Amino acid sequence: MNDTAKPVDPDILNAVPARYWQPLEDGRIQCDVCPRECKLHDGQRGLCFVRARRGDELVLTTYGRASGYCIDPIEKKPLNHFLPGTPVLSFGTAGCNLTCKFCQNWDISKSRQMDRLMDQAAPGAIAAAAQQTGCRSVAYTYNDPVIFLEYAVDVAAACHEVGIANVAVTAGYIKDAARQEFFQRMDAVNLDLKGFTEDFYHKLCTASLAAVQETAVYLVKERKCWVELTTLLIPGENDSEAEIEALTQWVFEALGPDVPLHFTAFHPDYKMMDKPRTPPETLIRAWKIGRKNGLHHVYTGNIHHEPTGSTYCPGCGTKVIGRDWHQLSDWGLGQGGHCTGCGTAIAGRFEPRPGTWGRQRKPIRLTDFARNWQAQQEAQ
């Protein structure tokens, strides 16, 4: 008996089989969910920490396990043109396939403590919870959902069965085959465009801008789900006028003028505690640059500034949705999302009236919903 044998990781032992991997000639297996292409020996985890090798297969260690659930305003994702004012049931798991030094959710995305995933629920239970709490959609967020792809697509399928929409909040760092399956189930996406140079992505995220651009183009041109972009402006890193000019010009040319772009404020966190908060003036300057370069819908986030947080008609310039942070005020949209002033169609997914959820956030436990859902399944 080998007393020095490595103990079996119970999370890997009890994990569910994953997709998108291939065996290599050297005996390792390669994960093909994201461009990182982690190559694993038995018992090893990928950089994301949640996809691992068990024997001759890849497994997902976080299927059915979440770091918590919360009912948020849809504007918090942020999505300003997708069912405004409605509540969204949000959840995430643990881990991430990027290494952003400025991560604002690092306690979840960088977690290596799997015992923090205490709230467990089957896909059908999450869909039932969204229904029973009046949520119009479920958001896969807090950490990047591409790394728990198998769980996310099963939850999304269950949501669609009961008329609940699906929202992905993601950095878009994913390979083609996995990209197609994952986004096929999504009705709306907020894509985190972290900066607009390869140097920024390499230095601060150990990732690639080109791969994220490819995902953005795929979503807008091929998948045609609703897409909004977010860039967190970090002082001295990605907030120069030249970079914002280049970013906004690319969005206009590659994605079109109707794709909303959010510039949000950074606060010191994780491994970038030495950076100051983003001044509101920086966000407002970025807003002006985006508008100058032809983008119809540019927003500032994480600050109270109603003029740059609101939606304007590209036809007549009328304010059609007043918005301060996550709180709606003015509403000038008619049937089908048309401006009541001039009749111009506003890009997005709108209903005749906005929701009334407001700014509130409401953490919930899925235990009771899961128990009731399981009882219903057993009774059938």
RAFENGI-V646012 format. One record per residue. PHI is phi as a letter, one per 40 degrees, with the letter a starting at -180 (999 if undefined). PSI is psi as a letter, one per 20 degrees, with the letter a starting at -180 (999 if undefined). OMEGA is omega in whole degrees, 0 to 359 (none if undefined). Layout:
BEGIN
PHI:PSI:OMEGA / PHI:PSI:OMEGA
END
This chain:
BEGIN
999:p:181 / c:o:182 / c:i:182 / c:j:181 / d:q:181 / c:p:179 / c:q:180 / c:p:178 / c:o:183 / c:h:178 / c:h:177 / c:g:181 / c:h:184 / c:j:183 / c:r:179 / b:q:179 / d:q:180 / b:r:178 / b:r:175 / g:m:174 / a:r:179 / a:q:176 / c:q:177 / b:q:183 / c:h:182 / c:j:178 / g:i:176 / c:r:170 / b:q:184 / b:p:174 / c:p:183 / b:k:175 / c:g:183 / b:r:183 / c:i:179 / c:h:176 / f:l:179 / c:p:182 / b:o:196 / b:q:166 / c:r:180 / d:p:179 / g:i:180 / c:q:174 / b:q:173 / c:r:179 / d:h:180 / c:i:177 / g:i:186 / b:i:174 / b:p:190 / a:r:177 / c:p:174 / b:o:184 / g:c:181 / b:k:179 / a:r:174 / c:q:180 / b:q:175 / b:p:187 / c:i:185 / b:j:180 / c:p:178 / g:j:184 / b:p:184 / b:q:177 / c:i:177 / i:r:181 / b:q:180 / a:p:173 / c:o:183 / b:r:165 / c:q:181 / d:h:180 / c:i:181 / c:i:187 / c:h:350 / c:p:171 / b:o:182 / b:i:184 / b:k:182 / b:o:179 / f:l:184 / d:q:175 / g:j:184 / c:q:176 / c:q:178 / b:p:177 / c:o:187 / b:q:173 / a:r:175 / a:a:179 / b:d:177 / a:r:177 / g:r:178 / a:q:179 / c:j:170 / b:r:183 / b:l:187 / d:p:181 / c:i:183 / b:j:187 / d:p:181 / c:i:176 / b:k:190 / c:h:180 / c:h:176 / c:g:187 / c:h:180 / b:j:184 / c:p:171 / b:j:180 / b:n:185 / c:i:180 / c:i:175 / c:i:181 / c:m:188 / c:h:186 / c:o:186 / b:q:179 / a:p:173 / c:q:180 / d:g:181 / c:h:179 / c:h:178 / c:g:177 / c:g:179 / c:h:179 / c:g:178 / c:g:179 / c:g:187 / c:h:179 / c:j:177 / g:j:179 / c:p:179 / c:i:184 / a:r:173 / b:p:180 / b:p:176 / c:o:196 / a:a:182 / g:g:165 / b:r:188 / c:p:185 / c:i:180 / c:h:181 / c:i:172 / b:l:185 / d:g:185 / c:g:178 / c:g:182 / c:g:183 / c:h:176 / c:g:176 / c:g:181 / c:g:178 / c:g:179 / c:h:178 / c:g:180 / c:h:179 / c:h:181 / b:j:174 / g:k:178 / c:p:180 / c:r:182 / b:p:183 / b:p:176 / b:p:173 / b:o:194 / a:q:173 / c:i:175 / g:k:180 / c:n:190 / a:q:181 / c:r:192 / d:g:184 / c:g:178 / c:h:179 / d:g:183 / c:g:180 / c:g:185 / c:g:186 / c:i:175 / c:h:181 / c:i:186 / c:p:178 / c:h:179 / a:q:181 / b:p:163 / b:o:183 / c:p:183 / c:o:176 / c:n:196 / c:h:179 / a:a:181 / b:k:170 / b:q:176 / c:h:179 / c:g:178 / c:g:181 / c:g:182 / c:g:186 / c:g:188 / b:i:184 / b:i:190 / f:l:180 / a:a:186 / b:p:176 / c:g:184 / d:h:180 / c:h:179 / c:h:176 / d:g:179 / c:g:178 / c:g:181 / c:g:180 / c:g:178 / d:g:183 / c:g:184 / c:g:187 / c:h:185 / b:g:183 / c:h:177 / g:k:166 / c:r:182 / c:p:186 / b:p:168 / b:q:182 / b:q:176 / b:p:173 / b:p:175 / c:o:182 / c:o:183 / b:p:182 / d:p:177 / g:i:183 / b:g:184 / a:k:187 / b:j:180 / c:q:180 / c:h:181 / c:g:181 / c:h:179 / c:h:173 / d:g:182 / c:g:181 / c:g:185 / c:h:176 / c:g:178 / c:g:178 / d:g:180 / c:g:186 / c:h:186 / c:h:186 / b:h:179 / h:r:186 / c:i:185 / c:i:178 / c:o:181 / c:q:179 / b:p:180 / b:p:170 / b:o:186 / b:q:186 / c:p:175 / c:q:166 / b:q:183 / d:p:182 / a:r:174 / f:d:184 / b:j:179 / b:l:179 / c:i:183 / c:i:182 / c:q:177 / c:r:173 / c:q:178 / c:p:178 / c:q:176 / d:h:181 / c:h:179 / c:g:179 / c:g:181 / c:h:176 / c:g:178 / c:g:177 / d:g:181 / c:h:179 / c:g:179 / c:g:179 / c:g:179 / c:h:183 / c:j:169 / g:j:180 / c:p:183 / c:h:189 / b:n:178 / b:q:185 / b:q:168 / b:q:183 / b:q:182 / g:j:172 / b:q:174 / c:o:177 / a:n:187 / d:h:181 / d:h:181 / c:j:176 / b:i:186 / c:r:181 / b:p:182 / b:q:178 / c:p:178 / c:i:179 / c:g:185 / b:i:178 / g:j:180 / c:q:174 / c:o:182 / b:h:172 / b:o:174 / c:p:186 / a:p:174 / b:o:187 / f:d:181 / b:j:184 / b:p:179 / c:q:176 / b:e:181 / c:q:176 / a:o:182 / b:k:178 / b:p:176 / b:a:181 / d:p:177 / g:j:178 / g:k:179 / c:q:176 / c:p:180 / c:i:180 / c:g:185 / b:i:178 / g:j:179 / c:p:177 / c:p:177 / c:p:182 / c:p:179 / i:a:178 / b:n:187 / b:q:173 / b:r:183 / d:h:179 / b:q:178 / c:q:172 / c:r:184 / b:k:184 / c:h:178 / g:b:185 / c:i:191 / c:q:172 / b:p:186 / b:n:176 / c:q:177 / b:q:172 / b:p:182 / c:i:187 / d:g:183 / c:g:179 / c:g:181 / c:h:180 / c:g:180 / c:g:179 / c:g:179 / c:g:179 / c:h:178 / c:h:178 / c:g:181 / c:h:181 / c:i:182 / c:999:none
END
